Amino acid sequence: MMLPAISALNQRRWRNFRRNRRAYWSLLIFSVLFGLSLFAEVIANDKPIFVRYQGQTYFPVYNFYPETTFGGDLRTEAIYRDIEVQCLIITGGRVDCWDEPETLIEDARDGIMDGEPIRQGFILWPPIPFSYDTVNDVGGQAPSAPDWTHLLGTDDTARDVLARVIYGFRLSILFTLIVTGIAAVIGITAGAVQGFFGGWTDLIFQRVIEIWTSTPQLYIIIILFAILGRSFWLLVALTALFGWPALVGVVRAEFLRARNFEYVRAARALGVGNRTIMFRHMLPNAMVATLTLLPFIITGTIGTLASLDFLGFGLPSSAPSLGELTLQAKQNLQAPWLAFTSFFTFAVMLSLLVFIFEGVRDAFDPRKTFQ
């Protein structure tokens, strides 16, 4: 199956975007960072990526394996950070690992066990052997300062900050993209209907939007979370429901301006349907104004999530949250690495997104060209 050819108009838009060096390099950097965060489980995890035991291959990052799988006694999931479990895997379960497991591991790695050659097991760990919820033994009071084990230090519950940043970055971006996509579809559709039909349709929609935007968002979120419990998808739905009116005004204005243009009248005279006129002919002309608002909507959505987490009304407490990291920075002024980490994470993330969408906006604007 052949992919459809890119139109000349879209080719021109892509060329304009690439000539905007700030936007283009921001897109490349953001793509790399976001792409890496999508594989957070194999970058930062307290479970091995790959285990070789008695000739069998296991992938603990993606699958559940009880301790009995590796010769242990418990049917609960193996705790791979325990030295005894590592001993069971590396020695192939041939010896009792509850006594001097470090010595047994060294012997197995030398290829000799009880004077006989042994086919040892193998454990491949992620580059960061901590997940976002791994509580570490820092050997002192938490939060602990950055060191070679924890490059960005630990928070007040001894969890690795770098691991939480990786997972939190992914969560924030996915949340923002989902919410912005849903809100954009609803807002653009509502604004297009208002502007195209006008009259009573526009009047009724405007009154509904005025009532809806005057509803206190924070109170609604607190009430529903108290009734239904905190969850990612509930927060997505609530944020999108309160976010879609942001695009209605600008799309409505563009459609009100363009609905009496000659090309629209000509399309009506030729019998073209309203939906085709709205979304095939009129909407592309309104995209520049729409894309102008997208950077503000995206940064506002990230700010909303961070604010709710900072206040304790956002994602569940078990979720990796950049807003919760900011709250810890406020509560632990003696640990400045928490404040620096949260600040630079938000600064880099928001700056890249703003630069990218500024480039997209300018690429769709026929009045702008880049040398």
SULQUITA-V586422 format. One record per backbone hydrogen bond with DSSP energy under -1.0 kcal/mol. NH is the residue of the N-H (numbers start at 1). CO is the residue of the C=O. If there is no record, write none. Layout:
# SULQUITA-V586422
NH,CO
NH,CO
This chain:
# SULQUITA-V586422
11,7
12,8
13,9
14,10
15,11
16,12
17,13
18,14
19,15
21,19
24,20
25,21
26,22
27,23
28,24
29,25
30,26
31,27
32,28
33,29
34,30
35,31
36,32
37,33
38,34
39,36
40,37
42,39
44,40
45,128
49,124
50,124
51,58
52,122
53,56
56,53
58,51
62,59
63,59
67,76
68,74
69,66
70,67
71,68
72,67
78,65
80,78
82,79
86,82
87,83
88,84
89,85
90,86
91,87
93,88
104,100
105,101
106,102
107,103
108,104
109,105
110,106
111,108
112,107
113,116
116,113
118,111
120,118
121,90
122,52
124,50
128,43
130,128
134,131
136,158
138,136
147,150
153,150
154,144
155,159
158,155
161,153
164,160
165,161
166,162
167,163
168,164
169,165
170,166
171,167
172,168
173,169
174,170
175,171
176,172
177,173
178,174
179,175
180,176
181,177
182,178
183,179
184,180
185,181
186,182
187,183
188,184
189,185
190,186
191,187
192,188
193,189
194,190
195,191
196,192
197,193
198,194
202,198
203,199
204,200
205,201
206,202
207,203
208,204
209,205
210,206
211,207
212,208
213,209
215,212
220,216
221,217
222,218
223,219
224,220
225,221
226,222
227,223
228,224
229,225
235,231
236,232
237,233
238,234
239,235
240,236
241,237
242,238
244,240
246,243
247,244
251,247
252,248
253,249
254,250
255,251
256,252
257,253
258,254
259,255
261,258
265,261
266,262
267,263
268,264
269,265
270,266
271,268
272,267
277,273
278,274
279,275
280,276
282,277
283,278
286,283
290,286
291,287
292,288
297,293
298,294
299,295
300,296
301,297
302,298
303,299
304,300
305,301
306,302
307,303
308,304
309,305
310,306
311,307
313,308
319,316
325,321
326,322
327,323
328,324
329,325
330,326
331,327
332,328
335,332
338,335
340,336
341,337
342,338
343,339
344,340
345,341
346,342
347,343
348,344
349,345
350,346
351,347
352,348
353,349
354,350
355,351
356,352
357,353
358,354
359,355
360,356
361,357
362,358
363,359
364,360
368,365
